[in-house]
């Protein structure tokens, strides 16, 4: 019997395998991509050799997502664990890296295997979750591309806008940019006007944030000439026009995925 601790992340996954005696037999990091999933599958198959896949217990801190869907699809037994269980082991070790987390997951699987509950795929629900998460992943990749374009665009003519909010990919930021597409437009707005824009956009603290935005806009900051401002503000509005509905759709996917997840028999693990 082998125990594969898999520490998952948005961009990569770390796997570490131990045997029944607790000896490490292999580890690797793979990208969160089709190629990475294939590499992970080949890594696990190489370790078990001719033994059945049932002899490789995959221990992981989640019950959904593309990684889980892939592991189930190719037939690996998946045993989700409560993150708090691993946190306790992590606190005892006093260290944290992705590789250490993968080892702690494998160690948890070996120590508590009799108490773990194997994730059993419900064909219809898992298939739908797989498709929803895959489609959402594609939308998130599109969002990332558009955000990168928008950030580059703002740096070219409106860099102060990047200092006004914690992140670009949020409704409040995008509505602000739509309302004030140039630094000149933002500078001419009053505190009350910006407060109302933030409030309408759903900002949690418009009264507290608006004065800070006005203060920063009144301080010296880099600005482009009229030609660059006209052309880049047009591009900015085009990008924002794509991002706003995309953010809403990604949020809707989150709700649908969460609803399906809660109807799965294993959701109570968490």
N, C-alpha and C positions, 0 to 999 in steps of 0.2 A: 504494500500500500504506500502511496505517495501523497503528499499534501502540498498543493501549490498555492502559496499566498500571492494574491494579485492585488497590488495597490494601484487603483485606477485614478486617472486624472483627465482633464479635458484634452490634452495634447499628446499624452503618452501613458503607458502602463508599465509597471515594474512587476515582474514575476520571479518568485524564488521558490524552489522545490526542496523539501526535505523528505527523507524516508521514514520508515516506522521507528527507527532508532534515533531520529532527530538529526541525522547527518545531512548537511547540505549537499545536494547532488547537481544543482544547476541554477543559474539565474540569468535574466536578460531584461532589457528594456526595449519596448516596441512602440512605434508611433501609433496614434489613434487614427488608423487608416486601413483600407483593405489589405495593403501589403503587410502592415503591422499585425493584423489579425491572422493572416496566413503564416507569418513568422512565429507567432505565439502557438498556433496549432501544431506546426512542425516541431517546435521546441518540446512541447508536451508529449507528442508522439514518439520523439526520439528517446525520451526518458523511459517511457513504459515499454518500448520495444514491441514484443508480441503479446504482452499482457492486455487484457480488455481495458477499455477506457474507464470502466467502473472502479479501477484501482487507482485512479488519479482524482483526488478530491480537490476541487477548485474553491478556495476560501476567499471571500470578497465582501466588502462592506456595503454593497448595494444589491438591490434585487431587480433593477431595471436599467435600461440604456442599451446602447449598441454593443457594448462589450458583453453584457449578459446575453443578449439576443444571439450573438455569434457563438458563444460557448455552448448554449443550449442547442443551437441549430446543428452544430457539428458533433453533438453527443457527449460533451464533457459533463460530469456531475458537478453541479454548482451548489455550494452550501453558504448561504449568506450568514454573516455574523453581525451582531449589534456593535456599532462603532464604539460604544462605551466599554465593551469588553476589551477591545484592543487598546483603548485609551489607558485602561488600568495597567496593562502590561507595558505600555510605552512609558508611563510615569515611573514605573519600577526600573526601567532600563536607563532613563534619564537622557535619552537621545532620540533624535527624529530625523530620518532621511527616508526617501521613498523605498530604498532597498531595505532599511531596517523595518519599515512598516510592512513590507511584503514578508519579511522573515517572521515578524510578530503574528501576522495573519496565518502563516503556515504553522507556526508553533501553537497558535490557538486552535487551529483545526485538528492538529494531532492530539492535543491535550483534552479537548472537549468534544471530540468527534461523536461520541455516543449521544450527546445532547443536541447536536445540530440537526436542523431539518432541511432535507434536500429540496431545492427549488424544483418543483414539478411544473413543466410548462403546460398551460391550458392552450391547446392548439389555436383556438380562435382569438383569445385575448392576447396571447403572446405574439401571434402573427400581426395583430393590429398594432400592438405596442411597438413591435419591430419596425413596421412601416411608418408609424407616426414619428418615432424617434429618428429614423433615417431621414425622413422628409424635413423634420425640424432642424436636424444637423445641417442639411443643405441650405435651409433658410438662414441659419446662423452664419454659415460661411459667406453667404451673400451679404449679410449684414456687416460682417467683418471687412469685406472688400469695400463696401460703400463707406463705412466709417473711416477706413484708411484714406480713401479718396477725399472725403470731406475734411479730414484733419489736414491733409496736404493743401487742400484748397484754402482753408482758413489761414494756414501759415503764410500763404502767399499774399494775403491782403487784410486779414482780420485776426491776427494772432492773439489779441487780447481776449477774444471770445473763448479761447481754450483755457483761460485762467478763471473764467467766471463760474464754471460748474465742475463738479467732480468727474463727470464723464460726458462724452458726446452722445452715446447711444442711449439716451433717455428722453422721454416725451417733453419734459420741461425745457431742456436745452434746445431741442429741435423747434419747438414753438417759439422760443425766444429768437432764434435765428431767422425764422420765417417773418416774425414781426419786425425785427431790426436787422435787415440783411447786410447792412454796412456799419462800420464803426461810427460814422457820422450820424446815422439814424439812431443808434443806441445812445450816443452822447447827448443828443437833443431830447431824449426822453426824461421825464421827471421820475422821482422816486415813486410817486403814486401810480403813474402809468405802468412802470415796470412791476410794481406790486400786483396790479390788476392782471397783467399778463401772466405772471407766475401763478397767481391764484387760479386763473382760468385753466392753466395748463396742469393744475393738480399738484403744485409744489407743496410739500408739507409745512414749510415755514416761510411763506412769501414776505411777511412783515420783517423778519429778521434778515433775510438774504438780500432783498432789494436795495437797502441802503449800502450794503457792501459792494454790490455790483455798480451802483452809481459812483461810489467813491473810487473804485478801480478805474472806471471809464474816464473819470476826470483827471486821473494821474497820467503822466506822459507814457505813451505806448507807440509802437511802430505802426505806421500806416503806409499804404501804397498810393501810387498816383491815381488820377481819375480813370484812366483807361483800364488799368489792372483791376481797380475796384469795380467798375461796371461789368467787365467780363467775368471776373471770378465770382461776383455776387450772383450772377445769373447761373453759373455752374453750381454754386452752393445751394441755391433754391431748388434746382433740379435734383440734386442729391438728397436734400431734406425731403422733397416730395416723394421720393422712393422709400426713404427710411421710416417715415411716420407710419404708413400702413404696414410696413414689414414688421416693425416693433409690435404693433397690435396683433398681427397674425402669429408671431412667435409666442406672445403671451397667451393667445387662445390655444395654441398647441400645448403649452404648459398645463393649462386647465384640463384639456382633454386627456392628456397623458396621466395627470394626477387622478382624474376620475376613474380611468381604467385600472390604474395601479391599485387604488383603494378597493376595487372589486375583486382583486386577486387574493387567493387564500393566504398568501405569504406576507401580506402587507403588515400584519400585526407584529412581525418580528421587530419592526421599528416603531 
